[in-house]
Amino acid sequence: MAFLDKMFTGKKEEIDIDDFLNNMDVEDVPEDVDFYVKPISLQSNNEVEIVIKELKERNFVILDIEGISKRNPQRAKQFVGQLKMYVTDKGGDLAMISKTKLLLVPEKVKIIKKMK
């Protein structure tokens, strides 16, 4: 009932999405799916290659750029630029979903960034 109380009393509780996602139960990865949504933390050029591989396999990528943005903002900009060029050349799309997270999707998938 606490959930309903919050709805009706108008109290807004801030949700820490990282905490929520980190505490979710990890389930077995099913084999009979068409594609996956995969979280990847950008640390080096190695992860750039991993993202490209995942996009080639038609998977969606949620890219965390927080760590590298704090350590080396110029390097982060370079890596994101490489990924943006790859995605747009291949007909995919990318969008910021927070200050530190990007969504990258493979070819023939477009992200609606703003509803009219």
Chimera marker file (.cmm) of the C-alpha trace (Angstrom):
<marker_set name="trace">
<marker id="1" x="0.000" y="0.000" z="0.000" r="1" g="1" b="0" radius="0.5"/>
<marker id="2" x="2.973" y="2.326" z="0.404" r="1" g="1" b="0" radius="0.5"/>
<marker id="3" x="3.101" y="2.710" z="-3.366" r="1" g="1" b="0" radius="0.5"/>
<marker id="4" x="-0.530" y="3.807" z="-3.519" r="1" g="1" b="0" radius="0.5"/>
<marker id="5" x="-0.012" y="6.164" z="-0.587" r="1" g="1" b="0" radius="0.5"/>
<marker id="6" x="2.786" y="7.896" z="-2.486" r="1" g="1" b="0" radius="0.5"/>
<marker id="7" x="0.616" y="8.181" z="-5.587" r="1" g="1" b="0" radius="0.5"/>
<marker id="8" x="-2.277" y="9.773" z="-3.780" r="1" g="1" b="0" radius="0.5"/>
<marker id="9" x="-0.339" y="11.971" z="-1.372" r="1" g="1" b="0" radius="0.5"/>
<marker id="10" x="1.759" y="13.398" z="-4.175" r="1" g="1" b="0" radius="0.5"/>
<marker id="11" x="5.042" y="12.607" z="-2.453" r="1" g="1" b="0" radius="0.5"/>
<marker id="12" x="7.813" y="12.170" z="-4.982" r="1" g="1" b="0" radius="0.5"/>
<marker id="13" x="10.661" y="9.915" z="-4.060" r="1" g="1" b="0" radius="0.5"/>
<marker id="14" x="13.832" y="10.272" z="-6.089" r="1" g="1" b="0" radius="0.5"/>
<marker id="15" x="14.954" y="6.995" z="-7.623" r="1" g="1" b="0" radius="0.5"/>
<marker id="16" x="18.647" y="6.210" z="-7.956" r="1" g="1" b="0" radius="0.5"/>
<marker id="17" x="18.549" y="4.398" z="-11.305" r="1" g="1" b="0" radius="0.5"/>
<marker id="18" x="22.139" y="3.132" z="-11.029" r="1" g="1" b="0" radius="0.5"/>
<marker id="19" x="21.370" y="1.614" z="-7.622" r="1" g="1" b="0" radius="0.5"/>
<marker id="20" x="18.172" y="0.090" z="-8.978" r="1" g="1" b="0" radius="0.5"/>
<marker id="21" x="19.927" y="-1.409" z="-12.012" r="1" g="1" b="0" radius="0.5"/>
<marker id="22" x="22.918" y="-2.662" z="-10.032" r="1" g="1" b="0" radius="0.5"/>
<marker id="23" x="20.679" y="-4.488" z="-7.556" r="1" g="1" b="0" radius="0.5"/>
<marker id="24" x="18.517" y="-6.256" z="-10.122" r="1" g="1" b="0" radius="0.5"/>
<marker id="25" x="18.716" y="-10.013" z="-10.186" r="1" g="1" b="0" radius="0.5"/>
<marker id="26" x="20.889" y="-11.294" z="-13.005" r="1" g="1" b="0" radius="0.5"/>
<marker id="27" x="19.031" y="-13.900" z="-14.973" r="1" g="1" b="0" radius="0.5"/>
<marker id="28" x="20.229" y="-16.512" z="-17.408" r="1" g="1" b="0" radius="0.5"/>
<marker id="29" x="20.707" y="-15.169" z="-20.920" r="1" g="1" b="0" radius="0.5"/>
<marker id="30" x="18.076" y="-16.719" z="-23.201" r="1" g="1" b="0" radius="0.5"/>
<marker id="31" x="19.288" y="-18.091" z="-26.514" r="1" g="1" b="0" radius="0.5"/>
<marker id="32" x="16.093" y="-17.756" z="-28.553" r="1" g="1" b="0" radius="0.5"/>
<marker id="33" x="15.963" y="-13.976" z="-28.984" r="1" g="1" b="0" radius="0.5"/>
<marker id="34" x="16.509" y="-11.781" z="-32.028" r="1" g="1" b="0" radius="0.5"/>
<marker id="35" x="18.776" y="-9.241" z="-30.314" r="1" g="1" b="0" radius="0.5"/>
<marker id="36" x="19.947" y="-8.022" z="-26.911" r="1" g="1" b="0" radius="0.5"/>
<marker id="37" x="20.244" y="-4.712" z="-25.094" r="1" g="1" b="0" radius="0.5"/>
<marker id="38" x="23.748" y="-4.716" z="-23.614" r="1" g="1" b="0" radius="0.5"/>
<marker id="39" x="25.312" y="-2.336" z="-21.098" r="1" g="1" b="0" radius="0.5"/>
<marker id="40" x="28.958" y="-1.475" z="-21.804" r="1" g="1" b="0" radius="0.5"/>
<marker id="41" x="31.238" y="0.839" z="-19.842" r="1" g="1" b="0" radius="0.5"/>
<marker id="42" x="33.543" y="2.846" z="-22.111" r="1" g="1" b="0" radius="0.5"/>
<marker id="43" x="37.089" y="2.688" z="-20.775" r="1" g="1" b="0" radius="0.5"/>
<marker id="44" x="39.397" y="2.354" z="-23.791" r="1" g="1" b="0" radius="0.5"/>
<marker id="45" x="39.539" y="1.722" z="-27.523" r="1" g="1" b="0" radius="0.5"/>
<marker id="46" x="38.852" y="-1.938" z="-26.726" r="1" g="1" b="0" radius="0.5"/>
<marker id="47" x="35.277" y="-1.089" z="-25.694" r="1" g="1" b="0" radius="0.5"/>
<marker id="48" x="34.804" y="0.941" z="-28.894" r="1" g="1" b="0" radius="0.5"/>
<marker id="49" x="35.539" y="-2.256" z="-30.830" r="1" g="1" b="0" radius="0.5"/>
<marker id="50" x="33.185" y="-4.248" z="-28.586" r="1" g="1" b="0" radius="0.5"/>
<marker id="51" x="30.372" y="-1.730" z="-29.217" r="1" g="1" b="0" radius="0.5"/>
<marker id="52" x="30.922" y="-1.940" z="-32.971" r="1" g="1" b="0" radius="0.5"/>
<marker id="53" x="30.849" y="-5.758" z="-32.790" r="1" g="1" b="0" radius="0.5"/>
<marker id="54" x="27.588" y="-5.676" z="-30.825" r="1" g="1" b="0" radius="0.5"/>
<marker id="55" x="25.989" y="-3.279" z="-33.312" r="1" g="1" b="0" radius="0.5"/>
<marker id="56" x="27.048" y="-5.527" z="-36.198" r="1" g="1" b="0" radius="0.5"/>
<marker id="57" x="25.211" y="-8.338" z="-34.399" r="1" g="1" b="0" radius="0.5"/>
<marker id="58" x="22.121" y="-6.049" z="-34.302" r="1" g="1" b="0" radius="0.5"/>
<marker id="59" x="22.246" y="-5.597" z="-30.528" r="1" g="1" b="0" radius="0.5"/>
<marker id="60" x="21.396" y="-2.331" z="-28.781" r="1" g="1" b="0" radius="0.5"/>
<marker id="61" x="24.078" y="-0.816" z="-26.526" r="1" g="1" b="0" radius="0.5"/>
<marker id="62" x="23.671" y="1.335" z="-23.436" r="1" g="1" b="0" radius="0.5"/>
<marker id="63" x="27.081" y="2.953" z="-23.180" r="1" g="1" b="0" radius="0.5"/>
<marker id="64" x="28.302" y="4.334" z="-19.862" r="1" g="1" b="0" radius="0.5"/>
<marker id="65" x="30.820" y="7.143" z="-20.479" r="1" g="1" b="0" radius="0.5"/>
<marker id="66" x="31.036" y="8.464" z="-16.921" r="1" g="1" b="0" radius="0.5"/>
<marker id="67" x="34.407" y="6.982" z="-15.955" r="1" g="1" b="0" radius="0.5"/>
<marker id="68" x="36.349" y="8.011" z="-19.033" r="1" g="1" b="0" radius="0.5"/>
<marker id="69" x="34.644" y="11.425" z="-19.155" r="1" g="1" b="0" radius="0.5"/>
<marker id="70" x="35.988" y="12.191" z="-15.683" r="1" g="1" b="0" radius="0.5"/>
<marker id="71" x="39.492" y="10.813" z="-16.324" r="1" g="1" b="0" radius="0.5"/>
<marker id="72" x="40.053" y="12.039" z="-19.869" r="1" g="1" b="0" radius="0.5"/>
<marker id="73" x="37.258" y="14.124" z="-21.418" r="1" g="1" b="0" radius="0.5"/>
<marker id="74" x="39.152" y="14.594" z="-24.683" r="1" g="1" b="0" radius="0.5"/>
<marker id="75" x="39.569" y="10.825" z="-25.091" r="1" g="1" b="0" radius="0.5"/>
<marker id="76" x="35.883" y="10.298" z="-24.304" r="1" g="1" b="0" radius="0.5"/>
<marker id="77" x="34.940" y="12.807" z="-26.993" r="1" g="1" b="0" radius="0.5"/>
<marker id="78" x="37.217" y="11.014" z="-29.476" r="1" g="1" b="0" radius="0.5"/>
<marker id="79" x="35.725" y="7.576" z="-28.731" r="1" g="1" b="0" radius="0.5"/>
<marker id="80" x="32.134" y="8.854" z="-28.891" r="1" g="1" b="0" radius="0.5"/>
<marker id="81" x="32.983" y="10.596" z="-32.184" r="1" g="1" b="0" radius="0.5"/>
<marker id="82" x="34.271" y="7.308" z="-33.615" r="1" g="1" b="0" radius="0.5"/>
<marker id="83" x="31.100" y="5.521" z="-32.552" r="1" g="1" b="0" radius="0.5"/>
<marker id="84" x="28.870" y="8.294" z="-33.893" r="1" g="1" b="0" radius="0.5"/>
<marker id="85" x="30.609" y="8.126" z="-37.264" r="1" g="1" b="0" radius="0.5"/>
<marker id="86" x="30.282" y="4.334" z="-37.390" r="1" g="1" b="0" radius="0.5"/>
<marker id="87" x="26.605" y="4.339" z="-36.385" r="1" g="1" b="0" radius="0.5"/>
<marker id="88" x="25.565" y="7.065" z="-38.819" r="1" g="1" b="0" radius="0.5"/>
<marker id="89" x="27.562" y="5.503" z="-41.690" r="1" g="1" b="0" radius="0.5"/>
<marker id="90" x="25.798" y="2.180" z="-41.106" r="1" g="1" b="0" radius="0.5"/>
<marker id="91" x="22.303" y="3.675" z="-40.837" r="1" g="1" b="0" radius="0.5"/>
<marker id="92" x="21.897" y="3.231" z="-37.099" r="1" g="1" b="0" radius="0.5"/>
<marker id="93" x="21.327" y="5.912" z="-34.495" r="1" g="1" b="0" radius="0.5"/>
<marker id="94" x="22.532" y="7.150" z="-31.115" r="1" g="1" b="0" radius="0.5"/>
<marker id="95" x="21.140" y="9.416" z="-28.414" r="1" g="1" b="0" radius="0.5"/>
<marker id="96" x="22.050" y="10.680" z="-24.971" r="1" g="1" b="0" radius="0.5"/>
<marker id="97" x="19.744" y="9.131" z="-22.375" r="1" g="1" b="0" radius="0.5"/>
<marker id="98" x="21.476" y="10.862" z="-19.447" r="1" g="1" b="0" radius="0.5"/>
<marker id="99" x="24.584" y="12.934" z="-18.825" r="1" g="1" b="0" radius="0.5"/>
<marker id="100" x="26.666" y="9.772" z="-18.692" r="1" g="1" b="0" radius="0.5"/>
<marker id="101" x="24.760" y="7.250" z="-20.800" r="1" g="1" b="0" radius="0.5"/>
<marker id="102" x="24.296" y="6.864" z="-24.554" r="1" g="1" b="0" radius="0.5"/>
<marker id="103" x="21.942" y="4.571" z="-26.418" r="1" g="1" b="0" radius="0.5"/>
<marker id="104" x="23.344" y="3.152" z="-29.668" r="1" g="1" b="0" radius="0.5"/>
<marker id="105" x="21.162" y="1.143" z="-32.027" r="1" g="1" b="0" radius="0.5"/>
<marker id="106" x="22.017" y="-0.826" z="-35.168" r="1" g="1" b="0" radius="0.5"/>
<marker id="107" x="21.066" y="-0.136" z="-38.748" r="1" g="1" b="0" radius="0.5"/>
<marker id="108" x="17.398" y="0.268" z="-39.639" r="1" g="1" b="0" radius="0.5"/>
<marker id="109" x="16.545" y="1.319" z="-36.074" r="1" g="1" b="0" radius="0.5"/>
<marker id="110" x="15.886" y="4.973" z="-35.295" r="1" g="1" b="0" radius="0.5"/>
<marker id="111" x="15.507" y="6.672" z="-31.943" r="1" g="1" b="0" radius="0.5"/>
<marker id="112" x="12.746" y="9.237" z="-31.586" r="1" g="1" b="0" radius="0.5"/>
<marker id="113" x="14.520" y="11.898" z="-29.582" r="1" g="1" b="0" radius="0.5"/>
<marker id="114" x="11.635" y="14.292" z="-29.092" r="1" g="1" b="0" radius="0.5"/>
<marker id="115" x="7.915" y="13.746" z="-29.290" r="1" g="1" b="0" radius="0.5"/>
<marker id="116" x="5.925" y="16.504" z="-30.962" r="1" g="1" b="0" radius="0.5"/>
<link id1="1" id2="2" r="1" g="1" b="0" radius="0.2"/>
<link id1="2" id2="3" r="1" g="1" b="0" radius="0.2"/>
<link id1="3" id2="4" r="1" g="1" b="0" radius="0.2"/>
<link id1="4" id2="5" r="1" g="1" b="0" radius="0.2"/>
<link id1="5" id2="6" r="1" g="1" b="0" radius="0.2"/>
<link id1="6" id2="7" r="1" g="1" b="0" radius="0.2"/>
<link id1="7" id2="8" r="1" g="1" b="0" radius="0.2"/>
<link id1="8" id2="9" r="1" g="1" b="0" radius="0.2"/>
<link id1="9" id2="10" r="1" g="1" b="0" radius="0.2"/>
<link id1="10" id2="11" r="1" g="1" b="0" radius="0.2"/>
<link id1="11" id2="12" r="1" g="1" b="0" radius="0.2"/>
<link id1="12" id2="13" r="1" g="1" b="0" radius="0.2"/>
<link id1="13" id2="14" r="1" g="1" b="0" radius="0.2"/>
<link id1="14" id2="15" r="1" g="1" b="0" radius="0.2"/>
<link id1="15" id2="16" r="1" g="1" b="0" radius="0.2"/>
<link id1="16" id2="17" r="1" g="1" b="0" radius="0.2"/>
<link id1="17" id2="18" r="1" g="1" b="0" radius="0.2"/>
<link id1="18" id2="19" r="1" g="1" b="0" radius="0.2"/>
<link id1="19" id2="20" r="1" g="1" b="0" radius="0.2"/>
<link id1="20" id2="21" r="1" g="1" b="0" radius="0.2"/>
<link id1="21" id2="22" r="1" g="1" b="0" radius="0.2"/>
<link id1="22" id2="23" r="1" g="1" b="0" radius="0.2"/>
<link id1="23" id2="24" r="1" g="1" b="0" radius="0.2"/>
<link id1="24" id2="25" r="1" g="1" b="0" radius="0.2"/>
<link id1="25" id2="26" r="1" g="1" b="0" radius="0.2"/>
<link id1="26" id2="27" r="1" g="1" b="0" radius="0.2"/>
<link id1="27" id2="28" r="1" g="1" b="0" radius="0.2"/>
<link id1="28" id2="29" r="1" g="1" b="0" radius="0.2"/>
<link id1="29" id2="30" r="1" g="1" b="0" radius="0.2"/>
<link id1="30" id2="31" r="1" g="1" b="0" radius="0.2"/>
<link id1="31" id2="32" r="1" g="1" b="0" radius="0.2"/>
<link id1="32" id2="33" r="1" g="1" b="0" radius="0.2"/>
<link id1="33" id2="34" r="1" g="1" b="0" radius="0.2"/>
<link id1="34" id2="35" r="1" g="1" b="0" radius="0.2"/>
<link id1="35" id2="36" r="1" g="1" b="0" radius="0.2"/>
<link id1="36" id2="37" r="1" g="1" b="0" radius="0.2"/>
<link id1="37" id2="38" r="1" g="1" b="0" radius="0.2"/>
<link id1="38" id2="39" r="1" g="1" b="0" radius="0.2"/>
<link id1="39" id2="40" r="1" g="1" b="0" radius="0.2"/>
<link id1="40" id2="41" r="1" g="1" b="0" radius="0.2"/>
<link id1="41" id2="42" r="1" g="1" b="0" radius="0.2"/>
<link id1="42" id2="43" r="1" g="1" b="0" radius="0.2"/>
<link id1="43" id2="44" r="1" g="1" b="0" radius="0.2"/>
<link id1="44" id2="45" r="1" g="1" b="0" radius="0.2"/>
<link id1="45" id2="46" r="1" g="1" b="0" radius="0.2"/>
<link id1="46" id2="47" r="1" g="1" b="0" radius="0.2"/>
<link id1="47" id2="48" r="1" g="1" b="0" radius="0.2"/>
<link id1="48" id2="49" r="1" g="1" b="0" radius="0.2"/>
<link id1="49" id2="50" r="1" g="1" b="0" radius="0.2"/>
<link id1="50" id2="51" r="1" g="1" b="0" radius="0.2"/>
<link id1="51" id2="52" r="1" g="1" b="0" radius="0.2"/>
<link id1="52" id2="53" r="1" g="1" b="0" radius="0.2"/>
<link id1="53" id2="54" r="1" g="1" b="0" radius="0.2"/>
<link id1="54" id2="55" r="1" g="1" b="0" radius="0.2"/>
<link id1="55" id2="56" r="1" g="1" b="0" radius="0.2"/>
<link id1="56" id2="57" r="1" g="1" b="0" radius="0.2"/>
<link id1="57" id2="58" r="1" g="1" b="0" radius="0.2"/>
<link id1="58" id2="59" r="1" g="1" b="0" radius="0.2"/>
<link id1="59" id2="60" r="1" g="1" b="0" radius="0.2"/>
<link id1="60" id2="61" r="1" g="1" b="0" radius="0.2"/>
<link id1="61" id2="62" r="1" g="1" b="0" radius="0.2"/>
<link id1="62" id2="63" r="1" g="1" b="0" radius="0.2"/>
<link id1="63" id2="64" r="1" g="1" b="0" radius="0.2"/>
<link id1="64" id2="65" r="1" g="1" b="0" radius="0.2"/>
<link id1="65" id2="66" r="1" g="1" b="0" radius="0.2"/>
<link id1="66" id2="67" r="1" g="1" b="0" radius="0.2"/>
<link id1="67" id2="68" r="1" g="1" b="0" radius="0.2"/>
<link id1="68" id2="69" r="1" g="1" b="0" radius="0.2"/>
<link id1="69" id2="70" r="1" g="1" b="0" radius="0.2"/>
<link id1="70" id2="71" r="1" g="1" b="0" radius="0.2"/>
<link id1="71" id2="72" r="1" g="1" b="0" radius="0.2"/>
<link id1="72" id2="73" r="1" g="1" b="0" radius="0.2"/>
<link id1="73" id2="74" r="1" g="1" b="0" radius="0.2"/>
<link id1="74" id2="75" r="1" g="1" b="0" radius="0.2"/>
<link id1="75" id2="76" r="1" g="1" b="0" radius="0.2"/>
<link id1="76" id2="77" r="1" g="1" b="0" radius="0.2"/>
<link id1="77" id2="78" r="1" g="1" b="0" radius="0.2"/>
<link id1="78" id2="79" r="1" g="1" b="0" radius="0.2"/>
<link id1="79" id2="80" r="1" g="1" b="0" radius="0.2"/>
<link id1="80" id2="81" r="1" g="1" b="0" radius="0.2"/>
<link id1="81" id2="82" r="1" g="1" b="0" radius="0.2"/>
<link id1="82" id2="83" r="1" g="1" b="0" radius="0.2"/>
<link id1="83" id2="84" r="1" g="1" b="0" radius="0.2"/>
<link id1="84" id2="85" r="1" g="1" b="0" radius="0.2"/>
<link id1="85" id2="86" r="1" g="1" b="0" radius="0.2"/>
<link id1="86" id2="87" r="1" g="1" b="0" radius="0.2"/>
<link id1="87" id2="88" r="1" g="1" b="0" radius="0.2"/>
<link id1="88" id2="89" r="1" g="1" b="0" radius="0.2"/>
<link id1="89" id2="90" r="1" g="1" b="0" radius="0.2"/>
<link id1="90" id2="91" r="1" g="1" b="0" radius="0.2"/>
<link id1="91" id2="92" r="1" g="1" b="0" radius="0.2"/>
<link id1="92" id2="93" r="1" g="1" b="0" radius="0.2"/>
<link id1="93" id2="94" r="1" g="1" b="0" radius="0.2"/>
<link id1="94" id2="95" r="1" g="1" b="0" radius="0.2"/>
<link id1="95" id2="96" r="1" g="1" b="0" radius="0.2"/>
<link id1="96" id2="97" r="1" g="1" b="0" radius="0.2"/>
<link id1="97" id2="98" r="1" g="1" b="0" radius="0.2"/>
<link id1="98" id2="99" r="1" g="1" b="0" radius="0.2"/>
<link id1="99" id2="100" r="1" g="1" b="0" radius="0.2"/>
<link id1="100" id2="101" r="1" g="1" b="0" radius="0.2"/>
<link id1="101" id2="102" r="1" g="1" b="0" radius="0.2"/>
<link id1="102" id2="103" r="1" g="1" b="0" radius="0.2"/>
<link id1="103" id2="104" r="1" g="1" b="0" radius="0.2"/>
<link id1="104" id2="105" r="1" g="1" b="0" radius="0.2"/>
<link id1="105" id2="106" r="1" g="1" b="0" radius="0.2"/>
<link id1="106" id2="107" r="1" g="1" b="0" radius="0.2"/>
<link id1="107" id2="108" r="1" g="1" b="0" radius="0.2"/>
<link id1="108" id2="109" r="1" g="1" b="0" radius="0.2"/>
<link id1="109" id2="110" r="1" g="1" b="0" radius="0.2"/>
<link id1="110" id2="111" r="1" g="1" b="0" radius="0.2"/>
<link id1="111" id2="112" r="1" g="1" b="0" radius="0.2"/>
<link id1="112" id2="113" r="1" g="1" b="0" radius="0.2"/>
<link id1="113" id2="114" r="1" g="1" b="0" radius="0.2"/>
<link id1="114" id2="115" r="1" g="1" b="0" radius="0.2"/>
<link id1="115" id2="116" r="1" g="1" b="0" radius="0.2"/>
</marker_set>
